[in-house]
Amino acid sequence: MRNAVPADARNALRAALIGVGLCAGAVAHAGSPQELTIRMQKESFVPANASVAAGTRITWINGDTIPHSVTAGDNGFDSGAVLPGKSFQWTATTTGAIAYHCIFHPSMTAVLTVRAADKAGGK
């Protein structure tokens, strides 16, 4: 029995369905919250300079054997003591450069730059 739909039409339909699936996946990914992990190790923030979109959740993890803090110079956030193996989370909501440091180790400094949220993410 012959197919009622010509091969060109089947191929076009197949391509359209694949395209719809790819677009749906991209929208689902774009709508998911963004995250960044910064490690505290060897009395440093790694990376020391990071850039994120507003709405991103940042997690600082203390990989050292001593306590650290994550303290914004503008007092926008302060973790208090983050013990070895523990973490601190904060969500960036306003744009701009935020200098932060460890209150226990004055030479331990970093900068987080928060940019406007990506429009594709709906934020």
Residue frames as a rotation matrix with the C-alpha (Angstrom) as fourth column:
MET 1
0.580 0.814 0.000 0.00
0.814 -0.580 0.000 0.00
0.000 0.000 -1.000 0.00
ARG 2
-0.228 -0.634 0.739 1.28
0.621 -0.679 -0.392 3.47
0.750 0.369 0.549 -0.86
ASN 3
-0.570 -0.004 -0.822 1.69
0.715 -0.494 -0.494 6.26
-0.404 -0.869 0.284 1.73
ALA 4
0.445 0.830 0.336 -1.05
0.895 -0.423 -0.139 8.84
0.026 0.363 -0.932 1.38
VAL 5
0.867 -0.206 -0.453 1.41
-0.053 -0.943 0.328 11.61
-0.495 -0.261 -0.829 2.36
PRO 6
0.788 -0.615 0.030 4.26
0.073 0.045 -0.996 12.45
0.611 0.787 0.080 -0.08
ALA 7
0.281 -0.790 -0.544 7.84
0.924 0.376 -0.068 12.02
0.258 -0.484 0.836 1.22
ASP 8
-0.546 -0.495 0.676 8.52
0.360 -0.867 -0.344 15.79
0.756 0.056 0.652 1.05
ALA 9
0.228 0.727 0.648 5.53
-0.449 -0.512 0.732 16.52
0.864 -0.458 0.210 3.27
ARG 10
0.843 0.027 -0.537 6.57
0.386 0.664 0.640 13.81
0.374 -0.747 0.550 5.77
ASN 11
-0.136 -0.980 -0.146 10.10
0.913 -0.067 -0.403 15.27
0.385 -0.188 0.904 5.94
ALA 12
-0.443 0.037 0.896 8.76
-0.059 -0.998 0.012 18.79
0.895 -0.047 0.444 6.44
LEU 13
0.646 0.738 0.193 6.45
-0.308 0.021 0.951 17.59
0.698 -0.674 0.240 9.21
ARG 14
0.594 -0.514 -0.619 9.30
0.743 0.645 0.177 15.67
0.309 -0.565 0.765 10.86
ALA 15
-0.476 -0.819 0.322 11.54
0.649 -0.573 -0.500 18.78
0.594 -0.029 0.804 10.77
ALA 16
-0.105 0.527 0.843 8.76
-0.349 -0.813 0.465 20.95
0.931 -0.246 0.270 12.20
LEU 17
0.858 0.452 -0.243 8.15
0.021 0.442 0.897 18.54
0.513 -0.775 0.370 15.09
ILE 18
0.162 -0.882 -0.443 11.87
0.942 0.271 -0.197 18.39
0.294 -0.385 0.875 15.89
GLY 19
-0.546 -0.361 0.756 11.99
0.272 -0.930 -0.248 22.20
0.792 0.070 0.606 15.82
VAL 20
0.390 0.773 0.501 9.04
-0.384 -0.358 0.851 22.46
0.837 -0.524 0.157 18.21
GLY 21
0.810 -0.114 -0.575 10.73
0.490 0.670 0.558 20.03
0.321 -0.734 0.598 20.58
LEU 22
-0.247 -0.969 -0.017 13.99
0.876 -0.215 -0.433 21.98
0.415 -0.122 0.901 20.53
CYS 23
-0.378 0.175 0.909 12.18
-0.123 -0.983 0.138 25.27
0.917 -0.060 0.393 21.16
ALA 24
0.723 0.690 0.039 10.23
-0.172 0.124 0.977 23.79
0.669 -0.713 0.208 24.08
GLY 25
0.501 -0.621 -0.603 13.47
0.835 0.530 0.148 22.52
0.227 -0.578 0.784 25.62
ALA 26
-0.517 -0.721 0.462 15.13
0.591 -0.691 -0.418 25.91
0.620 0.057 0.783 25.22
VAL 27
0.019 0.610 0.792 12.20
-0.370 -0.732 0.572 27.70
0.929 -0.304 0.212 26.88
ALA 28
0.878 0.293 -0.379 12.20
0.191 0.510 0.839 25.23
0.439 -0.809 0.392 29.78
HIS 29
0.086 -0.930 -0.356 15.94
0.968 0.163 -0.192 25.73
0.236 -0.328 0.915 30.25
ALA 30
-0.517 -0.293 0.804 15.72
0.274 -0.947 -0.169 29.53
0.811 0.133 0.570 30.00
GLY 31
0.336 0.766 0.548 13.02
-0.360 -0.434 0.826 29.63
0.870 -0.475 0.130 32.67
SER 32
0.600 -0.152 -0.785 15.02
0.655 0.656 0.374 27.60
0.458 -0.739 0.493 35.17
PRO 33
0.971 -0.236 -0.046 16.80
-0.155 -0.760 0.631 29.53
-0.184 -0.605 -0.775 37.93
GLN 34
0.459 -0.885 -0.074 20.46
-0.089 0.037 -0.995 30.28
0.884 0.464 -0.062 37.39
GLU 35
0.977 -0.197 -0.078 23.04
0.118 0.200 0.973 29.25
-0.176 -0.960 0.219 39.93
LEU 36
0.368 -0.927 0.072 26.70
-0.325 -0.201 -0.924 29.99
0.871 0.316 -0.376 40.61
THR 37
0.899 -0.188 -0.396 29.01
0.437 0.476 0.764 28.28
0.045 -0.859 0.510 43.08
ILE 38
0.393 -0.816 0.424 31.99
-0.496 -0.577 -0.649 30.11
0.774 0.045 -0.631 44.57
ARG 39
0.588 -0.270 -0.763 34.49
0.605 0.772 0.193 28.17
0.537 -0.575 0.617 46.65
MET 40
0.712 -0.483 0.509 36.38
-0.680 -0.654 0.332 29.48
0.173 -0.583 -0.794 49.65
GLN 41
0.882 -0.466 -0.073 39.73
0.471 0.878 0.087 27.74
0.023 -0.110 0.994 49.52
LYS 42
-0.068 -0.997 -0.043 43.30
0.984 -0.060 -0.167 28.57
0.164 -0.053 0.985 50.56
GLU 43
-0.135 0.133 -0.982 41.97
0.580 -0.793 -0.187 31.84
-0.803 -0.595 0.030 52.01
SER 44
-0.933 -0.058 -0.355 40.62
-0.244 -0.625 0.742 32.95
-0.265 0.779 0.569 48.61
PHE 45
0.214 0.974 0.078 37.28
-0.273 0.136 -0.952 33.19
-0.938 0.183 0.295 46.86
VAL 46
-0.861 -0.509 0.014 37.36
-0.169 0.311 0.935 31.12
-0.480 0.803 -0.354 43.66
PRO 47
-0.083 -0.615 0.784 36.54
0.839 -0.467 -0.278 32.72
0.537 0.635 0.555 41.30
ALA 48
-0.565 -0.232 -0.792 37.45
0.697 -0.648 -0.307 36.11
-0.442 -0.726 0.528 42.75
ASN 49
-0.668 0.399 -0.628 35.51
-0.545 -0.837 0.048 37.95
-0.507 0.375 0.776 40.04
ALA 50
-0.714 0.518 0.471 32.17
0.638 0.758 0.134 36.68
-0.288 0.397 -0.872 38.78
SER 51
-0.801 0.530 -0.278 29.30
-0.591 -0.776 0.221 38.09
-0.099 0.341 0.935 36.75
VAL 52
-0.764 0.624 0.161 25.69
0.595 0.779 -0.195 36.88
-0.248 -0.053 -0.967 37.07
ALA 53
-0.514 0.715 0.473 22.22
0.091 -0.503 0.859 37.91
0.853 0.485 0.193 35.97
ALA 54
-0.604 0.433 0.669 19.82
-0.796 -0.374 -0.476 39.29
0.044 -0.820 0.571 38.56
GLY 55
0.543 0.840 0.005 17.83
-0.830 0.536 0.153 36.41
0.126 -0.087 0.988 40.02
THR 56
0.150 -0.586 -0.796 20.85
-0.184 0.775 -0.605 34.08
0.971 0.237 0.008 40.17
ARG 57
0.972 0.088 0.219 21.35
-0.233 0.219 0.947 32.11
0.035 -0.972 0.234 43.37
ILE 58
0.125 -0.989 -0.078 24.98
-0.537 -0.002 -0.844 32.16
0.834 0.147 -0.531 44.51
THR 59
0.988 0.084 -0.129 26.31
0.051 0.610 0.791 29.48
0.145 -0.788 0.599 46.83
TRP 60
0.145 -0.965 0.217 29.61
-0.809 -0.242 -0.536 29.96
0.570 -0.098 -0.816 48.63
ILE 61
0.911 0.086 -0.404 31.14
0.094 0.910 0.404 26.71
0.403 -0.406 0.821 49.91
ASN 62
0.479 -0.765 0.430 33.90
-0.874 -0.370 0.315 26.72
-0.082 -0.527 -0.846 52.52
GLY 63
0.845 -0.258 -0.468 36.47
0.025 0.894 -0.448 24.17
0.534 0.367 0.762 51.34
ASP 64
-0.138 -0.916 0.377 39.08
-0.482 -0.271 -0.833 25.32
0.865 -0.297 -0.404 53.87
THR 65
-0.169 -0.018 -0.985 39.84
0.670 0.731 -0.129 23.95
0.722 -0.682 -0.112 57.32
ILE 66
-0.834 -0.116 -0.539 39.08
0.486 -0.616 -0.620 27.31
-0.260 -0.779 0.570 58.98
PRO 67
0.199 0.970 -0.137 35.94
0.783 -0.241 -0.574 29.49
-0.590 0.007 -0.807 59.19
HIS 68
-0.890 -0.316 0.328 35.32
0.450 -0.720 0.528 32.26
0.069 0.618 0.783 56.66
SER 69
-0.072 0.908 -0.414 32.58
0.347 -0.366 -0.864 34.80
-0.935 -0.205 -0.289 56.04
VAL 70
-0.497 0.073 0.865 30.97
0.832 -0.242 0.499 36.29
0.246 0.968 0.060 52.95
THR 71
0.060 0.426 -0.903 30.36
0.713 -0.651 -0.260 39.93
-0.698 -0.628 -0.343 53.83
ALA 72
0.305 0.129 0.943 29.29
0.868 -0.445 -0.220 42.59
0.392 0.886 -0.248 51.30
GLY 73
-0.748 -0.660 -0.077 31.01
0.650 -0.702 -0.291 45.95
0.138 -0.268 0.953 51.56
ASP 74
-0.666 0.577 0.472 27.61
-0.350 -0.801 0.486 47.64
0.658 0.158 0.736 51.19
ASN 75
-0.810 0.286 0.512 26.08
-0.433 0.298 -0.851 45.41
-0.396 -0.911 -0.117 53.92
GLY 76
-0.131 0.784 -0.607 23.77
-0.951 0.074 0.300 43.82
0.280 0.617 0.736 51.35
PHE 77
0.778 0.337 -0.531 24.54
-0.166 0.925 0.343 40.38
0.606 -0.178 0.775 52.77
ASP 78
-0.215 -0.825 0.523 26.58
-0.924 -0.002 -0.382 38.85
0.316 -0.566 -0.761 55.58
SER 79
0.149 0.238 -0.960 26.90
-0.216 0.955 0.204 35.13
0.965 0.177 0.194 56.10
GLY 80
0.710 -0.139 0.691 28.35
-0.685 0.091 0.723 35.25
-0.163 -0.986 -0.031 59.57
ALA 81
-0.340 -0.891 0.300 30.89
-0.778 0.446 0.443 32.48
-0.528 -0.082 -0.845 60.20
VAL 82
0.706 0.415 -0.574 30.78
-0.669 0.659 -0.345 29.77
0.235 0.627 0.743 57.53
LEU 83
0.326 -0.573 0.752 32.40
-0.586 0.502 0.637 26.72
-0.742 -0.648 -0.172 59.08
PRO 84
-0.686 -0.651 -0.325 34.57
-0.672 0.396 0.625 24.28
-0.279 0.647 -0.710 57.10
GLY 85
-0.936 0.299 0.187 32.43
0.347 0.876 0.336 22.13
-0.064 0.379 -0.923 54.81
LYS 86
-0.070 0.951 -0.302 29.40
0.664 -0.181 -0.725 24.43
-0.744 -0.251 -0.619 55.20
SER 87
-0.612 -0.083 0.787 27.87
0.743 -0.400 0.536 26.89
0.270 0.913 0.306 52.74
PHE 88
-0.400 0.502 -0.767 26.02
0.189 -0.773 -0.605 30.19
-0.897 -0.387 0.214 52.45
GLN 89
-0.419 0.336 0.844 23.43
0.907 0.109 0.407 31.09
0.045 0.936 -0.350 49.78
TRP 90
-0.297 0.336 -0.894 22.19
0.100 -0.920 -0.379 34.45
-0.950 -0.202 0.240 48.57
THR 91
0.120 0.409 0.904 20.11
0.963 0.172 -0.206 35.49
-0.240 0.896 -0.374 45.56
ALA 92
-0.851 -0.487 -0.196 21.21
0.396 -0.841 0.368 38.53
-0.344 0.235 0.909 43.57
THR 93
0.134 0.987 0.095 18.30
0.899 -0.080 -0.431 40.94
-0.418 0.143 -0.897 43.11
THR 94
0.846 0.128 -0.517 19.81
-0.010 -0.966 -0.257 44.33
-0.533 0.223 -0.816 42.24
THR 95
0.731 -0.571 0.374 22.33
0.569 0.207 -0.796 45.19
0.377 0.794 0.477 39.54
GLY 96
0.739 -0.567 0.364 25.82
-0.593 -0.804 -0.046 46.57
0.319 -0.182 -0.930 40.05
ALA 97
-0.038 -0.856 -0.516 29.23
-0.017 0.517 -0.856 45.56
0.999 -0.024 -0.034 41.33
ILE 98
0.888 0.314 0.337 29.31
-0.355 0.002 0.935 44.19
0.293 -0.949 0.113 44.87
ALA 99
-0.214 -0.973 -0.083 32.67
-0.474 0.178 -0.862 44.02
0.854 -0.146 -0.500 46.60
TYR 100
0.864 0.476 0.167 32.75
-0.375 0.386 0.843 41.44
0.336 -0.791 0.512 49.38
HIS 101
-0.206 -0.976 0.065 35.29
-0.644 0.085 -0.760 40.04
0.737 -0.199 -0.646 51.80
CYS 102
0.259 0.156 -0.953 35.92
0.557 0.782 0.280 37.67
0.789 -0.603 0.115 54.69
ILE 103
0.767 0.083 0.636 35.75
-0.365 -0.759 0.540 39.39
0.527 -0.646 -0.552 58.07
PHE 104
0.883 -0.443 0.153 38.32
0.104 0.504 0.858 36.93
-0.457 -0.742 0.491 59.45
HIS 105
-0.069 -0.905 0.420 40.87
0.781 0.212 0.587 37.37
-0.620 0.368 0.692 56.64
PRO 106
0.354 0.298 -0.887 41.04
-0.035 -0.943 -0.331 40.99
-0.935 0.148 -0.324 55.34
SER 107
-0.571 -0.629 -0.528 43.10
-0.562 -0.170 0.809 40.01
-0.599 0.759 -0.256 52.29
MET 108
-0.759 0.390 0.522 40.33
0.549 0.813 0.192 37.64
-0.349 0.432 -0.831 51.16
THR 109
-0.280 0.614 -0.738 38.31
-0.338 -0.783 -0.523 39.83
-0.899 0.103 0.426 48.78
ALA 110
-0.686 0.132 0.716 36.23
0.669 0.500 0.549 39.41
-0.286 0.856 -0.431 45.63
VAL 111
-0.658 0.518 -0.547 33.75
-0.549 -0.827 -0.122 41.20
-0.515 0.220 0.829 43.37
LEU 112
-0.476 0.641 0.602 30.38
0.723 0.675 -0.148 39.96
-0.502 0.365 -0.784 42.16
THR 113
-0.886 0.215 -0.411 28.87
-0.386 -0.833 0.397 41.89
-0.257 0.510 0.821 39.25
VAL 114
-0.346 0.863 0.367 25.10
0.570 0.504 -0.649 41.57
-0.745 -0.016 -0.667 38.89
ARG 115
-0.989 0.037 -0.144 23.70
-0.140 -0.561 0.816 42.50
-0.051 0.827 0.560 35.48
ALA 116
-0.209 0.973 -0.094 20.10
-0.940 -0.226 -0.255 42.88
-0.269 0.035 0.962 34.37
ALA 117
-0.124 0.259 0.958 18.22
-0.108 0.956 -0.273 39.60
-0.986 -0.138 -0.090 34.07
ASP 118
-0.984 -0.178 0.029 18.14
-0.012 0.226 0.974 37.94
-0.180 0.958 -0.224 30.68
LYS 119
-0.351 0.908 -0.228 14.78
-0.908 -0.389 -0.152 38.64
-0.227 0.153 0.962 29.01
ALA 120
-0.248 0.230 -0.941 14.65
-0.525 0.785 0.330 35.05
0.814 0.576 -0.074 27.74
GLY 121
-0.838 -0.133 -0.528 14.60
0.320 0.665 -0.675 33.88
0.441 -0.735 -0.515 31.35
GLY 122
0.109 0.984 0.144 11.50
0.456 -0.178 0.872 35.94
0.883 -0.030 -0.468 32.05
LYS 123
0.204 -0.106 -0.973 13.11
0.971 -0.105 0.215 37.68
-0.125 -0.989 0.082 34.97
